């Protein structure tokens, strides 16, 4: 159910809610929050709640550190793991300066602007995600260890798959928050898991992806485990991917997806920094089914972009899956940049190159030399972003500066 501010205030009163968490993310997509009590909720909707942003990544220093959080009532959700009496709810927020001006490093607002731009051009984008994470044991003091929770493999079952009940708890708590997973299973690495979500409105998809990481970390801790979303938790084993599924529609029936894919392929070197933001990110790319080359194909999992086989024969079911982002990517920023690159491809009538219908992991050097590669390390990714007219046009300067800090 989507609530208005008035309905939210009524809900809080009727459902014994004692704490309201106002949630937002830093420029890297890490969730933050401040809790208020019910008596402050009306003021929050009318004026916003002031916060000190001086210590939040990408939000600036101590000179102008006051920012205001404005809760979005449509994102109201109960936190199921908190007590039934004296409940806790969460809402995502828009961030502004004290005078009401938009705070440009707010990546949630950045995604909203990208969606609005696409809608103005007559296009509706839909995005889903597949997120991988590892579960590690903790020691007697509760600190994470390097010991995976199990040694199961891809889509194994219990008893080898010890994460089965953890994934169950995660999916049930997500459902109670209004987020319905599409599927879940053990992934390739020891202790590695994957939970997938259907395509949805991009803002909801990003809110859900951020919520998902919070729920996974919370449920893992409740089970005495540590959830690791880093790109390459175990050397020489599968990294954690954040596969992004994209589709697009407009009022006219037509082949839109090829132009979107062409636009993303053209701009992916420019935006890789934002999809793969750490040194460790580049240890994942090119290994264990993570892409290295700027290619596409149908179904082929050695490609940067693949077109999954559709369920049914409707063209509306067609989607593209971008496989390079890792699980630390900021969903708001990632989805926005993909939409903007796809929109550019639609407006320019970008031509899709020929598919690479080969196994790139088994290809020889002569074959591989025919394809452009993704940036091979973060320094190359930084140079590509700084030199990009696309990044300069769309990405706020403070966001770019934050990602370029070494």
C-alpha positions in Angstrom: 0.0 0.0 0.0 1.2 3.5 -0.9 0.6 6.0 2.0 0.2 9.7 2.0 1.7 11.8 4.8 -1.6 11.9 6.6 -2.2 8.2 6.3 1.4 7.6 7.5 0.8 9.6 10.7 -2.5 7.7 11.2 -0.7 4.3 10.6 2.0 5.2 13.1 -0.6 6.0 15.8 -2.8 2.9 15.2 0.0 0.3 14.8 2.0 1.1 18.0 5.0 2.5 16.1 7.5 4.2 18.4 10.4 4.8 16.1 10.6 6.1 12.5 13.9 5.6 10.7 14.6 8.2 8.0 16.9 6.4 5.6 19.2 7.6 2.9 22.5 6.6 1.3 25.9 8.1 0.9 27.4 8.5 -2.6 28.6 4.9 -2.6 25.1 3.5 -1.8 25.8 2.7 1.9 22.6 3.1 3.9 22.4 5.6 6.7 19.5 6.6 8.9 18.4 8.8 11.8 15.5 7.8 14.1 12.7 10.1 15.2 9.7 9.4 17.3 6.1 9.8 16.3 5.7 13.4 17.7 8.3 14.6 15.1 6.7 13.0 12.1 4.4 15.9 11.1 7.4 18.3 11.3 9.4 15.9 9.2 6.8 15.9 6.4 6.3 19.7 6.5 9.8 21.0 7.0 12.2 18.0 7.0 14.6 16.8 9.7 18.0 18.4 10.0 21.1 16.2 10.0 24.9 16.8 10.3 26.3 15.4 7.1 29.9 16.4 7.7 31.1 12.8 8.2 29.1 11.2 5.4 31.0 10.1 2.3 30.6 12.6 -0.6 28.4 15.0 1.4 31.0 17.7 2.0 33.0 19.0 5.0 32.2 20.8 8.2 31.7 24.3 6.7 28.2 23.7 5.2 27.2 20.4 6.8 23.5 21.0 7.6 21.1 19.0 5.4 17.5 18.2 5.6 15.8 14.8 5.2 12.3 14.7 3.6 10.6 11.3 4.1 8.8 9.7 1.1 5.7 8.1 2.6 5.3 5.7 -0.3 8.4 3.9 1.0 6.9 3.2 4.5 7.9 -0.3 5.7 7.9 -2.1 9.0 11.2 -3.6 10.1 10.1 -7.1 10.8 13.0 -8.1 13.0 12.2 -5.3 15.5 9.8 -5.8 18.4 6.0 -6.2 17.7 5.3 -3.8 20.6 6.9 -0.4 20.0 7.3 -1.1 16.3 10.0 0.5 14.1 9.3 1.6 10.5 11.5 2.9 7.8 11.1 5.5 5.0 13.6 6.6 2.4 14.2 10.4 2.1 15.0 13.1 -0.3 17.9 15.4 0.8 17.9 19.2 0.5 19.9 22.1 1.7 18.3 24.2 4.5 16.9 26.6 2.0 15.1 23.8 0.1 17.5 23.5 -2.8 18.1 20.0 -4.1 21.3 18.4 -2.7 23.1 17.2 -5.9 25.1 14.3 -4.3 21.7 12.7 -3.3 21.9 9.8 -5.7 18.3 8.8 -5.1 17.2 12.2 -6.5 19.7 11.7 -9.3 17.8 8.5 -10.3 14.5 10.3 -10.1 15.8 12.9 -12.5 17.0 10.2 -15.0 13.5 8.5 -14.8 11.8 11.8 -15.4 14.0 12.6 -18.4 13.2 9.3 -19.9 9.5 9.8 -19.3 9.7 13.2 -20.9 11.1 11.5 -24.0 8.2 9.0 -23.9 10.1 6.0 -22.5 9.5 3.8 -19.5 12.4 1.8 -18.1 12.1 -1.2 -15.8 14.9 -2.7 -13.8 15.5 -5.8 -11.8 18.6 -7.2 -10.1 20.4 -10.3 -9.1 22.7 -9.9 -6.1 25.3 -12.3 -4.8 26.8 -12.3 -1.4 28.9 -14.6 0.8 28.1 -15.9 4.3 31.1 -16.3 6.6 31.3 -17.7 10.2 32.1 -15.4 13.1 34.5 -16.1 15.9 33.8 -16.4 19.6 33.9 -12.6 19.9 31.5 -12.0 17.1 34.1 -10.9 14.6 33.9 -12.1 10.9 36.3 -14.9 9.9 37.5 -16.0 6.5 35.7 -19.3 7.0 32.8 -19.8 4.6 29.5 -21.0 6.1 29.5 -24.0 3.9 31.3 -25.7 1.0 28.3 -26.1 -1.3 28.3 -25.3 -5.0 25.9 -23.8 -7.6 22.2 -24.6 -6.8 23.2 -27.3 -4.3 20.6 -28.4 -1.7 20.7 -29.1 2.0 22.6 -30.5 3.9 25.5 -29.3 1.7 23.8 -25.9 1.3 23.7 -24.6 4.9 22.4 -21.2 3.8 19.0 -22.5 2.9 17.3 -21.4 6.1 19.1 -18.0 6.1 17.8 -17.3 2.6 14.3 -18.4 3.8 14.4 -15.9 6.6 15.6 -13.1 4.3 12.9 -13.8 1.7 10.1 -13.9 4.4 11.3 -10.6 6.0 11.5 -9.0 2.6 8.0 -10.1 1.8 6.7 -8.6 5.1 8.3 -5.3 3.9 6.5 -5.5 0.5 9.5 -6.7 -1.4 8.9 -10.0 -3.3 12.0 -12.0 -4.4 11.7 -13.8 -7.7 14.1 -16.7 -6.7 16.9 -17.6 -4.4 19.6 -20.3 -4.5 23.2 -21.2 -3.5 25.7 -19.6 -5.9 29.0 -21.0 -7.1 31.4 -20.1 -4.3 31.6 -21.8 -0.9 29.1 -19.9 1.3 27.9 -17.8 -1.6 24.2 -17.1 -2.2 22.1 -15.3 -4.7 18.6 -13.7 -4.5 16.9 -12.3 -7.6 14.2 -9.7 -8.1 11.8 -9.1 -11.0 11.9 -5.9 -13.0 10.1 -2.9 -11.5 10.0 0.9 -11.6 13.7 2.0 -11.3 13.2 4.0 -8.1 11.4 1.1 -6.3 14.0 -1.4 -7.7 16.8 0.8 -6.2 15.0 1.2 -2.9 14.5 -2.5 -2.7 18.1 -3.3 -3.6 19.4 -1.0 -0.7 16.8 -2.6 1.6 17.9 -6.0 0.6 21.5 -5.5 1.6 20.3 -4.2 5.0 18.0 -7.2 5.5 20.7 -9.7 4.5 23.2 -8.2 6.9 20.7 -8.1 9.7 19.5 -11.7 9.2 23.0 -13.0 8.8 24.1 -11.4 12.1 21.0 -12.8 13.8 22.2 -16.3 12.8 25.8 -15.6 14.0 27.1 -15.0 10.5 28.7 -12.2 8.5 27.3 -11.2 5.1 30.0 -10.1 2.7 29.0 -8.1 -0.5 32.6 -7.2 -1.5 33.6 -7.9 -5.1 36.1 -10.8 -4.4 35.8 -12.2 -0.9 37.9 -15.3 -1.7 40.8 -15.4 -4.1 40.4 -17.6 -7.1 36.7 -18.2 -6.4 33.5 -16.5 -7.8 33.2 -12.8 -7.0 29.9 -11.1 -6.0 28.0 -9.7 -9.0 25.2 -7.3 -9.1 23.6 -8.2 -12.4 21.2 -5.5 -13.6 18.2 -6.5 -15.9 16.9 -3.7 -18.1 13.8 -3.4 -20.3 12.2 -0.4 -21.9 8.8 0.4 -23.4 6.9 3.3 -25.1 3.5 3.9 -26.7 4.7 2.7 -30.0 5.4 -1.0 -30.6 9.0 -1.4 -31.8 12.4 -2.8 -31.2 13.8 -0.5 -28.5 16.1 -2.8 -26.6 18.8 -3.0 -29.3 19.3 0.7 -29.2 19.4 0.7 -25.4 22.1 -2.0 -25.4 24.1 -0.1 -28.0 23.9 3.0 -25.9 25.1 1.1 -22.8 27.9 -0.6 -24.7 29.1 2.8 -26.0 29.2 4.4 -22.5 30.2 1.5 -20.3 33.9 2.4 -20.2 32.9 5.9 -19.0 30.7 4.6 -16.2 32.6 1.5 -15.1 34.1 3.6 -12.2 30.6 3.9 -10.7 29.7 0.3 -11.3 33.0 -1.1 -10.0 34.3 1.4 -7.4 37.1 -0.4 -5.6 40.5 -1.9 -6.4 39.0 -5.3 -5.5 36.3 -4.8 -8.2 38.9 -5.3 -10.9 40.1 -8.6 -9.4 36.6 -10.0 -10.2 36.3 -8.8 -13.8 37.4 -11.4 -16.3 37.2 -14.3 -13.9 34.6 -16.9 -12.9 31.9 -15.6 -15.4 32.5 -11.9 -14.7 32.9 -10.1 -18.0 36.1 -8.4 -19.3 35.2 -7.4 -22.8 32.6 -5.0 -24.2 30.4 -7.5 -26.0 26.9 -8.8 -26.0 25.1 -12.0 -27.0 22.0 -14.0 -26.3 22.0 -16.2 -23.2 25.9 -16.4 -23.2 27.2 -15.8 -19.7 30.7 -14.9 -20.9 29.5 -11.5 -22.2 29.2 -8.1 -20.7 25.5 -7.9 -21.8 23.4 -11.0 -22.4 19.8 -11.3 -23.5 18.2 -14.0 -21.3 15.8 -16.4 -22.9 12.3 -14.9 -22.3 9.5 -16.8 -20.6 6.7 -16.7 -23.3 6.8 -15.0 -26.7 5.8 -11.4 -25.9 8.3 -8.8 -26.9 7.5 -7.0 -23.6 9.3 -9.8 -21.8 12.7 -9.1 -23.5 15.4 -7.7 -21.2 19.1 -7.1 -21.3 21.3 -8.2 -18.4 24.4 -6.1 -17.6 26.9 -8.4 -15.8 29.8 -6.1 -14.9 28.6 -4.3 -11.7 29.6 -5.8 -8.4 27.5 -6.0 -5.2 29.0 -2.8 -3.7 27.6 -0.6 -6.5 25.2 2.1 -5.6 21.9 1.0 -7.1 20.6 4.6 -7.5 23.6 5.8 -9.3 24.0 2.6 -11.4 20.4 2.5 -12.5 20.5 6.2 -13.4 23.6 5.9 -15.5 22.3 2.9 -17.3 19.0 4.6 -18.1 20.8 7.8 -19.3 23.2 5.7 -21.5 20.2 3.7 -22.9 18.3 6.9 -23.5 21.2 8.3 -25.4 21.2 5.2 -27.6 17.5 5.5 -28.3 17.7 9.2 -29.2 20.8 8.7 -31.4 19.5 5.6 -33.1 22.7 3.8 -32.0 23.6 0.7 -34.0 24.1 -2.5 -32.1 27.4 -4.3 -33.0 27.4 -7.9 -34.1 26.9 -10.4 -31.2 29.9 -12.3 -29.9 28.4 -15.8 -30.0 31.5 -17.5 -28.6 32.9 -18.5 -25.2 35.2 -15.5 -24.4 36.8 -17.5 -21.6 38.0 -20.1 -24.1 38.8 -17.8 -27.0 42.4 -17.3 -28.2 44.3 -14.0 -28.0 43.8 -13.3 -31.7 40.0 -13.5 -31.3 40.0 -11.5 -28.1 42.0 -8.7 -29.7 39.0 -7.9 -31.9 37.1 -6.7 -28.8 37.5 -3.6 -26.5 38.1 -4.4 -22.9 36.7 -2.9 -19.8 39.1 -0.8 -17.7 41.6 -3.2 -16.3 42.0 -1.4 -12.9 40.4 1.5 -11.0 43.0 4.0 -12.2 42.0 3.4 -15.8 38.4 3.6 -14.8 39.0 7.0 -13.1 40.8 8.3 -16.2 37.9 7.2 -18.5 35.3 8.9 -16.2 37.2 12.1 -16.0 37.6 12.3 -19.8 34.0 11.4 -20.5 31.7 14.1 -21.9 28.8 11.8 -20.9 29.9 11.8 -17.2 30.6 15.6 -17.3 27.1 16.2 -18.7 25.2 14.1 -16.1 27.2 13.2 -13.0 27.3 16.0 -10.4 30.9 17.1 -9.7 30.9 16.2 -6.1 29.9 12.6 -6.9 32.7 12.3 -9.5 35.2 13.8 -7.0 34.2 11.2 -4.4 34.7 8.3 -6.7 38.1 9.6 -7.9 39.6 9.9 -4.4 42.4 7.2 -4.0 
